[in-house]
């Protein structure tokens, strides 16, 4: 009588997860050199096969344009040869980072002579559910491989061809370097059923990390029975204080909003202290106009827009909670720093808030009162990024407070276990 493996009765999604679990067991004890060699092979393969990747991506971009997708979202989707080279460079940066696996978080010799150590270990199988940006496919795979995890990648249908090409390159390179190719897999299927199955693969998948809009993230957080690390949307604020330097404030505002609009760390709301508004807002509106930004303004901002070239529309309540991901920004005048903080507390997604000020007292109060993953003082919101923070790349920006918060690099892709070493010790 033939005994069937549980694998034979599994759905394609669970079969992929089962294979990933086996791959994760192989990866966990590997030395750093083996993982780094695989990552360097991945980087080389991305460059060698860039035309194959860009060609697949061009089909996704054309389809997105036909569907009327916004230019901001198309920018997130688009891969060029230069962007592929940049992605390969990011992979090499990850390879150069210290390996967190095996790091001793704490350790001591107990009074009874037992040696106790808490060490970092891989999470196991990490599922990534994400929208739009195909570079996430490579970033996630690189970080998971470096930290000894297998990864299941479920991108959006808008990037299906791009992700398929990227994963094909990744698997060939990883397998060619002697690691299990199933350490990197694209979740089978393009429909929502495959996402639902992934959310229910408890026991096969150790953690899910969603990256995308509020709807996607909320659905996964509310419906998944697999543990979730929540990454949030980016309703980021720039507050210009009464004591701000005007040139600095204008430069930070424009960079935060317009340097790249379709990303989660782009500013979506401008708050201006009433004392500096007469001097700052005319200049700010002019600079935003030059950057092609439409301002969704409250009544007090509108008063400064009469002689401006800026495109200004009246703000509604919805504007204060919107992550535009486009050339739009909400703007309001506030009576004080505390009023700015109240506004942020009411509407923020908890991602990044910035203050522009020359007052150390104001900066200190703002950083103490604002409860977001990152608070920037006299710096653009665009710096909230794993690469900018020196993490090499990031798996996402966690806006929750358990396990990980802010840009998630390699240490955030590990858990810990305790190793207890005795010499015949028994508890009495």
N, C-alpha and C positions, 0 to 999 in steps of 0.2 A: 504494500500500500504506500502510495506516494504522499508525503506530507507537504502541503503547500506552505510557503513562507507567507507571513502577513502581507508582505510586499505585493503579492499577486492579486490581492483583493482591494488594494488601495486605488484611489483616484490618481490621475496624473500629477496633481499638485502634491498630494501626500507622498507619492513615490519620489518626487523631487526632494521633498523634505527628508524622507528616509535616507536617500543617497547623501544629502547634505550632512545628516547626523553622522554617518559613517566617515565622511570626509573630515568633519570637525574632530572626530576622535583621532584621526591620523595627524591632523595639524597641531593639536594641542601640545604634544611633547617636542615638536621640532625645534632645533636650534635656530637662532636668529639668522645665521648665514644661509640656511635653506630657504627661509622666507624672503630674505633680501634678494637672493639670486632669482627667485621667481618674479619678484616685483621689477627687477631690472630687465628681465626678459619681457615682461608686459610692456614696459616703457619703450623698449626697442621695437616690439611688434606694432605698437600703436603708430609709431613714426613710419615704419616700413609699409604698413597697410593703411595709411591715412587716406589715400584716394578711395579705397573701398568703403571706408567709414563715411567720408564726406558725400560720396555718391548715394549711399543709403539715406543719409540725413537729408539730402536735397529733395528726395521723394516725400519725406515727412513735412518739410517746410512748404513744398508746393501744395500738398494736401491741406495744410493749416491755413495757407493764404486763401485757398478756394473756399474754406469754411468760414472765412471772415474773422479769423483770430486776430487779436490786437497786435500791433507791432512790438509792444513790450514783451508779450508772451512769445512771439516769433523770435525775438532776440534771445530769449532763454533757451529756445529750442535749437537754434542754429549752431552748427559746427562748421568751422572753416579749417583749412590746413594749419593756420596759425593757432587756432584754439585747440586743435588736436595735439600740436606740439607742446602747447602750454599744459595740457592735461598730462602728457607724458612726463613733462618736467615735474609736475606735482607728484607723480608716482615715484620718481627718483628721490624727491624730497622726503616722501614717506619712508622709503627704503633707508635713508640716512638717519632717520629718527631712532632714538633708543627703543629697544623692545621692552614693553611693560611687563610681559609675561615672566613670572618668577621673581619679580621685584618684591622684596620684603617690606610690607607696609608697616608692620611693627613686630617686635619679637622680644622675648626675655626668657630668662631662666627662672622658673617658679621656685618658691621656697622649698618645695619637696624635691627639687632637682630636675623636674621635667623641663625640657626645652620646648618652648611654644613660639611658633612663627605664623604670622598671617601673610600669605603671599598672593600675588595677583595671578589669576587664571582666566582663560578665555570664557566668554559668555556661552559659546557653543555654536548654535545655529541662529543667525540674525536675519530676520526678514525686513527688507526695506521696501516700503510702498511710497511711491513718489510720482510727482507730476512734472511733465514738461522737459526739464533740463537733463539731457543725456549725459552731461559730464558727471552727474551724480552716480551714474552706473559705474564709472571707473573709480571715482573717489571712494565710494562705499566699498567696492571690491578690494581696493588697495588697503584701506584701513582695516577691513575685516581680516584679510590675509596676514597683515603685519601683526595683528593682535591675536592670531591663531584661531580665528573664527571662520566658519563657512557662511556664505551669504546667499540668500534667495532674493532676487531682484524682481520687483514688480513695478515697472514704469507705466506711464500712461499710454493709451493707444495712440496718442498723437506722436509719440516718439518710438513706436514699435519697431520700425525698420532700423532706426539708428541704434536702438538698444540691442536688437538682434545681432547686428554687425559687430558692435562693441563686445558683446559677450562671447561671440564666436572667436574674436581675436584674443580675448582674455583667457578663455578655456584652452585654446591651442598653446598659448604661451605658458600658462600654469602647468598644463600636462607635460609640455616639452621640457620644463625645468624639473620634472620628477615629483611634483606635488599632485594630489588628486584633482583632476579637472572638475569634479563635482563640488569642489569647494566654492565654485562660482557658477550659479545657474540662474537662468531667466525663468521665472515662474510660468508654467504653461498656461496658455489662454489669454485672450484679450478682454473678455467680458468680466462683469462684476462677480460672477460665480467663482472665479479663481481667487479673487480678493477675499470673498467670504470663506472659502476653504482655508486659505492661509490664516485667517483670523481665528479659525477653529482647530488649527493643527497643534494644539497643546500637547506637550510630550515629545513632539518632533521639532517644533520651533521654540527656541528659548525666549526670544524677545522680538517684538515688532517695533520698527521706528518709522512713523509716517512723516513724509515731507511734502508739503503742498499747501493748498488753501484751507480755510477754516472748515469747509464742509467735509473734505476728505479726513482731516485730522479728527474732527468731532465724531464722525461715523466710526472710525477705527477705535478711538478711545471708549466710546459707548458700547460698541458691539463685540469687540474682540475678547475672547477668553484666553488668548495668549497675552502675557504681560506686555505693556506698551510703555515706551519712553516717548513722551509727548513733545513734539517740536511744534512751536507756535507760529502763527502768522506775525507779520511785522508791521504793526501800526506804530511806527517810531515817531518821536517828537523831537523838535529842536526848539529850545526855549532861549530867547535872546533877553538877557537880564538888563536891568537899568544901567549897570556899569559895564556893559559890553563895549569892546572896541569895534567900531562900525565896519572897518575893512575886514577884520577877522570874521565878524558875524556874517557878512555877505558871502564871503568865500566858503565858510563852513556850511551855510544854508544851501548854496547852489551845489556844492559837492555832495552833500547828504541827499539832496533830492534828485539831481539830474546827471550825476556821473554815470549811473546806470539805474534806470528806473524800475526794471522788472525783477528786482531782487528784494529779499525780505529785510535787508538792513538799510533800504532807502527810506528817507524821511517822508512821512505822509501828512504831518501836521506841524505848522509853525505857530508858536506862541510868542508874543512880543509884550514886554513890560510897557505899560502906558507912558512912563517917563521918557523912554527912548524912542517910542513909536514915531513922533514927528520927524526925527532925524533919520531913523532907520528905514521905515516902511517905503518911502519914495525910492530909495536906492535899492531896496530888496525887490520891490515890484518890477523895477526896471531890469534888474539882473535876472529875475525869473522869466520875464518876457523874452529876453535875449536867449534864454535856455529853452524857450518854447513851452513853458509851464503855465497851465491854467490854474488860477487861484480861486478856491472856493472860500469866500471871505465872509466874516461876520460883519455887522453894521459898522463897527469901529474901523475895521480894515478898509471897508468900502469907501469910507470918507477920504482916504488917502489915494484912491485909485482914479479919481475924476480926471486928472491930467496925465495919467499914466498910459503907456502903450501896452500895458499888461492886459491879458484876457482875464477878466474877473467876473465871477458869477456869485450869486448869493448862496451862502452855505445853508444846508439843512442839517437836521439832527443826524441824519444818516452819514453825512460827511465826516463827522468826528470819529466814527467807528470804522471807516473804510480803509482797507489796504488797497490803494489804487493800482499799484504796479504799472503806472503810466505817468505821463507828463501832467500830473494833477497834484495839487497840494491844498489842504485845508489850512486856514489861517485865522487867528483871533488875537485880539488885544486883551491882556489880563491886567488886573489892578496891582498885582504883587507876585512875588515868587511863590508864596503859599497858594495863591489862586492858580498859578500854573501847575503846581503839584496836585491840587485838587482836580483840575481838568485831566491831567495825566492819569491819576488814579481811577478816574471814572471811565476813561476810554481806552487806555493802553492795552495792548496784547501782552505786555510784560517782556518785550524784546529788548529794545534799546532806546534810551532817552539821552539827549545832549543838552548841556547848558553852555552858553557863551557868556563869559563874564570876566572882569578883571578883579573881582572881589573874592578873596579867599573865603570870607565868611559866607557869601552866597553860594559858592561852589560846595563848601562843606555841608551847608544845610540841604542843598539840593541832593547831594549824594546820600545823605543820611535818610531823607524822607522818601525818595523815589525807590520803589521796589520792583526793579526789572533785572533781567539777567546782566545787563551792562549799562553803566551810566558813564557817559563821556563828558569830560570837562575840556572845553576849548578844542574839541576834536570832532571830526565828522562821524556820523552814525555808521558810515560805510566801513569802519574799522572792525566792527563786530563780525569776525570771520576767522575760522580756524587757521587759514593760511596766514592772515595778517597777524594773528596772535602767536605765530611760530609753531603751530601744531602740525604743519605740513599740509594737511587738508582736514576736512571735517565731515562727520557723518550726518550732521544736522546741528541746529541750535535749539537746545532744550529749554523750554520756558516753564517747565515744572520744577519742583524743588527736591524730588526724591532721586537719589542715585547720581544724577547729573544735571547741571544747570549751565546754560550758556553754550558756546561752541564746544562740540564733543569731538575730542581727538582720541588718541589711542588708549589712554588710561580709562576713559569712559566706556570703552568697549570690553572692559574686563570686570570680573567679579573677584571675590577672594575666597580662599579656603584656609583653614587652620591646619597646620602640621604639628602634631604632638609627638615628641620623641622622648621616650623614657628608657630606663634600663631595668626592665622587669617590674616597673611600677604597677601596683594595684591599689584601687581605692578602698579605704577601710572606714 
